[in-house]
Amino acid sequence: MSETILDQRDRLFRLARQRGFEIRSARLSESHSSTTAGATSSGCDWCELRGQRVIFLDVAQTAAEQIAGIRSVLDETTQERPRPISMPRTRHA
């Protein structure tokens, strides 16, 4: 049996989580057919919040567009060197 588009998306979700991403779903664009200034139509974008990498997935996009966006994020961040997760603690006297 071949993998469905939703199975592919779920597999990419697991891969992204294995690479340290949290995935958040939200409506990122006002309409599916047009994007606002500065917005991309890739289906998702990412940033780092307090040391945690977060993928923002646009629920208005199709599963295929979301897959393309997640692949783009994973490709983009594969070349980056991971940052340390914890900061050294300082002692107060």
Steps between C-alpha positions, in 0.01 A plus 500: 500500500639841407535790740220759486565873502389515865734213588785694334411811702487299824840345421647847447343616830679215679828581326470869592432409865801266498708795382383708796210694353168569666217522245224756542200525271325830432338695222795709380345665197170679452410300192647202326521664158689813599781575739561815698811711455805313620312172547601184321272245342715204602246366750716567802781702649724458802680693769677441827321602820697488825734240357220280359460466125136537399338427164184701435277301267230686306178297531354691203754329271447158343686198637725502192591867559565429869729212403695726265534760776616250761753352256628850430544571872676168558729555201578854614581400856693181420805711418480694824704392796282419802522744790544384858163446663584593858675809630762467777360584840662770707529476875398787718694539825 
